[in-house]
């Protein structure tokens, strides 16, 4: 007569079976799936908090808040990595925890993935940081002409290439104006052109009235100060922030109702430092674009710092243009004045 193990009998009476591989009761294995993965769950919670409270991350230390907001869409990369770790760990707790930042990311940025472009738009505007070290300015100008903009704004024009750009664009654009390192070219007459002081000591922003068939538009062209990521100082954006305030003050006080801002703002629409501008103007990419529209660096864009913002004007579509020999991608938008 075969002997029976009292423990096996007890397990059978309780309705439990033994896992063939581990030798542990399966009810314990199921419980383990809930207990495992707390480190992954904690990382998912931290990712959620960063996305949810990004505006609360202080700028007092190295402008960490602005740095996070500049690359905020990329926090979503944590989701597939954490989900893969949760699956490998076979943790139901971790899988459910990772679903929270996934849902939050879709709520924040899912709308940008959709194509919101529409047909129409009476005016095509294009903006491009041409790069002071551009090896082929004439070729860049020709690339931009091929997109057939009605109004073209350029930034970072070096003094030695001002005549080069003027000559390359002259046949297509009978009206143009330059102030310092920025300029505007137009198919329509320009008036009331002036530099805009953004605290740089030399002109890096300007304003001009474009007289279109649908009425006057105040066009601002700006190249805000660059930001740097330094080991000791952090995200050095103080000068950029002051320039954004000065530019916003000029735009808010502009008597012309319809305004377009074209430029390299060295900041994203999520960056709180640009709030003086974004609180009064709409991003054409955010309103009517397709995708994130990243512009920098041109070879592998990871952020959108080149912007087209409008006030009193309806954006219809917005996109990035093919790369030129600059380190930025050009941006374009169709608008209805």
C-alpha positions as CSV (number, residue, x, y, z in Angstrom):
1,X,0.0,0.0,0.0
2,X,1.5,3.4,-1.1
3,X,2.1,6.0,1.5
4,X,0.7,9.5,1.1
5,X,2.3,12.7,2.1
6,X,0.1,14.6,4.6
7,X,1.1,17.9,3.0
8,X,0.0,16.7,-0.4
9,X,-3.3,15.5,1.1
10,X,-3.8,18.9,2.7
11,X,-3.2,20.7,-0.6
12,X,-5.6,18.5,-2.4
13,X,-8.3,19.0,0.2
14,X,-7.8,22.8,-0.1
15,X,-8.2,22.6,-3.9
16,X,-4.6,23.6,-4.6
17,X,-2.2,22.0,-7.0
18,X,1.6,22.1,-7.1
19,X,3.5,23.9,-9.9
20,X,5.6,21.2,-11.7
21,X,8.6,23.5,-12.1
22,X,8.9,25.4,-8.8
23,X,7.3,22.8,-6.5
24,X,5.3,25.7,-4.9
25,X,1.6,25.8,-4.7
26,X,0.1,27.7,-7.6
27,X,-1.9,30.0,-5.4
28,X,1.4,31.2,-4.0
29,X,2.7,31.8,-7.5
30,X,-0.4,33.8,-8.4
31,X,0.1,35.9,-5.3
32,X,3.7,36.4,-6.3
33,X,2.7,37.9,-9.5
34,X,1.1,40.7,-7.6
35,X,4.0,41.0,-5.1
36,X,6.7,41.2,-7.8
37,X,7.7,44.3,-9.6
38,X,7.5,47.0,-6.9
39,X,10.7,48.7,-8.3
40,X,9.2,48.8,-11.8
41,X,5.9,50.1,-10.3
42,X,7.8,52.8,-8.4
43,X,9.6,53.9,-11.6
44,X,6.2,54.1,-13.4
45,X,4.8,56.2,-10.5
46,X,7.8,58.6,-10.8
47,X,7.3,58.9,-14.6
48,X,3.7,59.7,-14.0
49,X,4.5,62.3,-11.4
50,X,7.0,64.0,-13.7
51,X,4.5,64.2,-16.6
52,X,1.6,65.3,-14.3
53,X,3.5,67.9,-12.3
54,X,6.1,69.0,-14.8
55,X,5.1,72.6,-14.2
56,X,5.9,72.3,-10.5
57,X,9.5,71.2,-11.1
58,X,11.5,74.2,-9.9
59,X,13.6,76.3,-12.2
60,X,15.6,77.7,-9.3
61,X,18.3,75.0,-9.6
62,X,19.7,74.9,-13.1
63,X,16.4,75.6,-14.8
64,X,15.5,71.9,-14.3
65,X,11.8,72.7,-15.0
66,X,12.5,74.2,-18.4
67,X,14.9,71.3,-19.2
68,X,12.2,68.7,-18.4
69,X,9.6,70.6,-20.4
70,X,11.8,71.0,-23.4
71,X,12.0,67.2,-23.8
72,X,8.7,66.3,-22.1
73,X,7.4,64.2,-25.0
74,X,10.4,61.9,-24.6
75,X,9.3,60.9,-21.1
76,X,7.0,58.5,-23.0
77,X,10.0,56.3,-23.9
78,X,9.9,55.1,-20.3
79,X,6.6,53.4,-21.0
80,X,7.7,50.6,-23.4
81,X,10.9,50.0,-21.4
82,X,9.0,49.6,-18.1
83,X,6.3,47.5,-19.8
84,X,8.9,45.2,-21.2
85,X,10.5,44.9,-17.8
86,X,7.1,44.1,-16.2
87,X,6.4,41.4,-18.7
88,X,9.9,39.8,-18.2
89,X,9.3,40.0,-14.4
90,X,5.8,38.5,-14.9
91,X,4.4,41.1,-12.5
92,X,0.7,42.0,-12.9
93,X,1.2,44.8,-10.4
94,X,3.9,46.4,-12.6
95,X,1.9,46.0,-15.8
96,X,-1.1,47.8,-14.3
97,X,1.2,50.5,-12.9
98,X,2.8,51.1,-16.3
99,X,-0.6,51.6,-17.9
100,X,-1.0,54.8,-15.8
101,X,1.9,56.8,-17.4
102,X,0.9,55.4,-20.8
103,X,-2.6,56.8,-20.4
104,X,-1.3,60.1,-19.2
105,X,1.1,60.4,-22.1
106,X,-1.6,59.8,-24.6
107,X,-3.8,62.4,-22.9
108,X,-0.9,65.0,-23.1
109,X,0.5,64.2,-26.5
110,X,-1.9,61.9,-28.3
111,X,-3.6,64.8,-30.0
112,X,-0.3,65.8,-31.6
113,X,-0.1,62.4,-33.3
114,X,-3.2,63.0,-35.3
115,X,-3.1,64.8,-38.7
116,X,-5.0,68.1,-38.1
117,X,-4.0,69.7,-41.4
118,X,-6.8,71.1,-43.6
119,X,-7.0,72.3,-47.2
120,X,-6.9,76.0,-47.9
121,X,-5.2,79.0,-46.3
122,X,-4.7,82.1,-48.3
123,X,-1.2,82.8,-47.0
124,X,1.8,80.5,-46.8
125,X,4.5,81.6,-44.3
126,X,7.9,79.9,-43.8
127,X,10.5,80.4,-41.1
128,X,14.1,79.1,-41.1
129,X,17.2,79.4,-39.0
130,X,19.7,79.3,-41.8
131,X,22.8,78.7,-39.6
132,X,25.6,81.2,-39.5
133,X,28.0,78.4,-40.6
134,X,25.8,77.3,-43.5
135,X,28.2,76.1,-46.3
136,X,25.7,76.8,-49.1
137,X,23.5,79.8,-48.4
138,X,22.5,80.2,-52.1
139,X,21.4,76.6,-52.2
140,X,19.4,77.1,-48.9
141,X,17.7,80.1,-50.4
142,X,16.7,78.1,-53.5
143,X,15.4,75.3,-51.4
144,X,13.1,77.7,-49.6
145,X,11.9,79.4,-52.8
146,X,10.8,75.9,-54.0
147,X,8.3,75.8,-51.2
148,X,6.7,79.0,-52.7
149,X,6.0,80.9,-49.4
150,X,4.3,84.3,-49.6
151,X,6.2,85.5,-46.5
152,X,9.7,84.1,-45.7
153,X,11.5,84.8,-42.4
154,X,15.2,84.0,-41.9
155,X,17.2,83.9,-38.7
156,X,21.0,83.7,-37.9
157,X,22.0,85.5,-41.1
158,X,25.8,86.3,-40.7
159,X,26.8,89.7,-41.7
160,X,29.0,88.4,-44.5
161,X,26.0,86.6,-46.1
162,X,23.4,89.3,-46.0
163,X,24.0,90.2,-49.6
164,X,24.1,86.6,-50.7
165,X,20.6,85.9,-49.4
166,X,19.3,89.2,-50.7
167,X,20.6,88.5,-54.2
168,X,19.3,84.9,-54.2
169,X,15.8,85.9,-53.1
170,X,15.5,89.2,-55.0
171,X,13.8,87.8,-58.2
172,X,11.1,86.0,-56.2
173,X,10.5,88.6,-53.5
174,X,10.2,92.2,-54.5
175,X,9.9,93.3,-50.8
176,X,12.4,92.6,-48.1
177,X,13.9,94.0,-44.9
178,X,16.7,93.0,-42.6
179,X,17.6,94.0,-39.1
180,X,20.8,92.6,-37.7
181,X,20.8,88.8,-38.1
182,X,17.1,88.4,-39.0
183,X,15.1,89.3,-42.1
184,X,11.8,89.0,-43.9
185,X,11.0,88.6,-47.6
186,X,7.5,89.1,-48.9
187,X,5.5,89.0,-52.1
188,X,3.5,91.9,-50.6
189,X,4.6,95.4,-49.6
190,X,6.2,96.0,-46.2
191,X,5.9,99.0,-44.0
192,X,6.6,100.2,-40.4
193,X,9.7,98.0,-40.2
194,X,11.8,98.4,-37.1
195,X,14.1,96.3,-34.8
196,X,12.7,94.9,-31.6
197,X,14.9,95.2,-28.6
198,X,15.1,91.8,-26.8
199,X,18.1,92.8,-24.7
200,X,20.9,91.3,-26.8
201,X,22.8,94.5,-27.6
202,X,22.3,94.0,-31.4
203,X,19.2,93.3,-33.4
204,X,18.0,89.7,-33.3
205,X,14.3,90.5,-33.6
206,X,12.3,92.7,-35.9
207,X,8.8,93.7,-36.8
208,X,7.2,94.7,-40.1
209,X,3.7,95.2,-41.5
210,X,2.8,93.0,-44.5
211,X,0.0,94.5,-46.6
212,X,-1.8,91.4,-47.9
213,X,-4.9,91.3,-50.1
214,X,-6.8,90.3,-47.0
215,X,-5.5,93.2,-44.8
216,X,-2.4,94.2,-42.8
217,X,-0.5,91.6,-40.7
218,X,2.2,92.5,-38.2
219,X,5.0,90.0,-38.8
220,X,7.6,89.5,-36.1
221,X,10.9,87.6,-36.8
222,X,12.9,86.6,-33.8
223,X,15.9,84.6,-32.8
224,X,15.9,84.3,-29.0
225,X,19.2,83.6,-27.2
226,X,20.5,80.1,-27.2
227,X,20.4,77.9,-24.2
228,X,23.1,75.6,-23.0
229,X,23.3,72.5,-20.9
230,X,26.3,72.8,-18.6
231,X,27.5,70.5,-15.9
232,X,27.7,73.0,-13.1
233,X,25.3,75.7,-14.2
234,X,22.6,73.3,-15.5
235,X,20.2,74.6,-18.2
236,X,21.4,78.2,-18.7
237,X,18.2,79.8,-20.1
238,X,18.1,83.1,-18.1
239,X,18.9,85.4,-21.1
240,X,16.4,83.5,-23.3
241,X,13.7,84.0,-20.7
242,X,14.3,87.7,-20.4
243,X,14.3,88.0,-24.2
244,X,11.0,86.2,-24.4
245,X,9.5,88.7,-21.9
246,X,10.6,91.6,-24.0
247,X,9.4,90.2,-27.2
248,X,6.0,89.4,-25.7
249,X,5.7,92.9,-24.4
250,X,6.2,94.3,-27.9
251,X,3.7,91.9,-29.4
252,X,1.0,92.4,-26.8
253,X,1.2,96.1,-27.3
254,X,1.1,96.0,-31.1
255,X,-1.9,98.0,-32.5
256,X,-2.3,95.6,-35.4
257,X,-4.9,92.9,-34.6
258,X,-3.4,90.2,-36.7
259,X,0.1,89.1,-35.7
260,X,2.4,86.3,-36.9
261,X,5.6,85.4,-35.0
262,X,8.2,83.5,-37.0
263,X,11.4,82.4,-35.5
264,X,13.9,80.3,-33.6
265,X,12.6,80.7,-30.0
266,X,15.1,78.2,-28.5
267,X,12.2,76.8,-26.6
268,X,9.2,74.5,-27.0
269,X,5.5,75.2,-26.4
270,X,5.7,73.2,-23.2
271,X,8.5,75.4,-21.7
272,X,7.0,77.7,-19.1
273,X,9.6,80.4,-20.0
274,X,7.7,81.1,-23.2
275,X,4.4,81.5,-21.4
276,X,4.5,85.3,-22.0
277,X,4.2,84.5,-25.7
278,X,2.2,81.3,-25.7
279,X,-0.5,82.8,-23.4
280,X,-1.3,85.3,-26.1
281,X,-0.6,83.4,-29.3
282,X,-1.4,80.0,-30.8
283,X,1.1,77.5,-32.2
284,X,0.2,76.6,-35.8
285,X,1.8,73.2,-35.3
286,X,-0.2,72.4,-32.1
287,X,-3.4,73.6,-33.7
288,X,-3.2,72.3,-37.2
289,X,-0.1,70.2,-37.6
290,X,0.7,66.6,-38.1
291,X,3.0,65.0,-35.5
292,X,5.4,66.8,-33.2
293,X,7.1,68.7,-35.9
294,X,10.6,68.4,-34.4
295,X,13.1,70.8,-36.0
296,X,16.5,70.5,-34.2
297,X,19.0,69.1,-34.9
298,X,18.2,68.7,-38.6
299,X,20.0,65.3,-38.9
300,X,18.0,63.8,-36.1
301,X,15.4,66.2,-34.7
302,X,14.5,65.6,-31.1
303,X,12.7,68.9,-30.2
304,X,10.8,71.7,-31.8
305,X,12.4,75.1,-31.1
306,X,11.5,76.8,-34.4
307,X,8.0,78.1,-34.1
308,X,5.2,79.8,-36.0
309,X,2.7,81.5,-33.6
310,X,-0.4,83.5,-34.5
311,X,-2.8,86.0,-33.0
312,X,-6.1,87.0,-34.6
313,X,-5.4,84.6,-37.5
314,X,-6.8,81.2,-38.2
315,X,-4.1,78.5,-38.8
316,X,-5.1,75.9,-41.4
317,X,-2.1,73.6,-41.7
318,X,1.5,73.4,-40.4
319,X,4.5,71.2,-41.1
320,X,8.3,71.0,-41.4
321,X,10.0,71.3,-44.7
322,X,12.9,69.1,-46.0
323,X,16.3,69.7,-44.6
324,X,18.6,72.3,-46.2
325,X,22.3,72.7,-45.4
326,X,21.4,74.3,-42.1
327,X,21.4,72.6,-38.7
328,X,17.6,73.4,-38.3
329,X,14.7,72.3,-40.3
330,X,12.5,75.0,-41.9
331,X,8.9,75.3,-40.7
332,X,5.8,76.2,-42.7
333,X,2.2,77.1,-42.1
334,X,-0.8,78.0,-44.2
335,X,-3.0,80.6,-42.5
336,X,-6.2,82.4,-43.2
337,X,-5.8,86.1,-42.4
